[in-house]
Amino acid sequence: DMGFLKRLLGLETKPGEAENLPDELFDETVREPDLPVFVLFFNNWCSGCQVMHGLINEVGPEYLDRARFYKMDATRSPHTVTALEIRSVPVLAAFTPGGAADRVTGLINITELRNWIESHLPTEEEPRG
């Protein structure tokens, strides 16, 4: 089953899971997002990154119409890593339509992850422009 193999290798994502974001598309993706954007910075030999990636793919589909999730290989994203001064991975960064940015460095559990994501989502009463 090629679909399984692609998923295992991270080549195919389900809706809501973290999509690969190339270094050169970072700025336009986060500059004025219509929904909050969450970006996981990782590298392939970091076990904490793999855990965070798994957690994001677990919770991402719960926020389908409210947020977008991406992942960036820190070793292949020198422009972004330098611009954001990322010194270690995993880092999960949030970029909201209002222009605010926030980040979590290191490993957090799934409850903390959900709470942190939800703290960056617009509340139901806020009009979306």
Residue pairs with C-beta under 8 A, 6 or more apart in sequence:
3 12
6 12
7 13
7 14
10 20
13 19
13 57
14 57
14 61
15 61
15 64
16 57
16 60
16 61
16 62
16 63
16 64
16 69
17 56
17 57
17 60
17 61
17 69
18 40
18 53
18 56
18 57
18 60
18 69
18 70
18 71
19 68
19 69
19 70
19 71
20 70
20 71
20 72
20 73
21 29
21 39
21 70
21 71
21 72
22 77
23 72
23 76
23 77
23 78
23 79
23 80
24 79
26 39
26 72
26 77
26 79
26 80
29 37
29 70
30 37
30 39
30 95
32 97
32 99
33 68
33 95
33 96
33 97
34 97
34 128
35 65
35 66
35 67
35 68
35 97
36 66
36 67
36 68
36 94
36 95
36 96
36 97
36 117
36 120
36 121
36 122
37 67
37 68
37 69
37 70
37 94
37 95
37 96
38 56
38 67
38 68
38 69
38 70
38 92
38 93
38 94
38 95
38 117
38 120
39 69
39 70
39 71
39 72
39 92
39 93
39 95
40 49
40 52
40 53
40 56
40 69
40 70
40 71
40 72
40 90
40 91
40 92
41 71
41 72
41 74
41 77
41 80
41 81
41 84
41 86
41 89
41 90
41 91
41 92
41 93
42 49
42 50
42 52
42 53
42 71
42 72
42 73
42 74
42 89
42 90
43 49
43 73
43 74
43 75
43 89
44 73
44 75
46 89
46 90
48 89
48 90
48 106
48 107
49 89
49 90
51 107
52 90
52 92
52 107
52 108
52 113
53 71
53 90
55 109
55 110
55 113
56 69
56 71
56 92
56 113
58 110
59 110
59 113
59 114
59 117
60 67
60 69
62 114
63 69
63 117
63 121
66 121
66 122
67 117
67 120
67 121
72 80
74 81
74 86
74 89
80 86
84 91
84 93
84 103
88 105
88 106
90 105
90 106
90 107
91 103
91 104
91 105
92 103
92 104
92 113
92 116
93 101
93 102
93 103
94 100
94 101
94 102
94 103
94 116
94 117
94 120
95 101
96 120
97 122
97 128
100 120
102 120
104 116
108 116
122 128
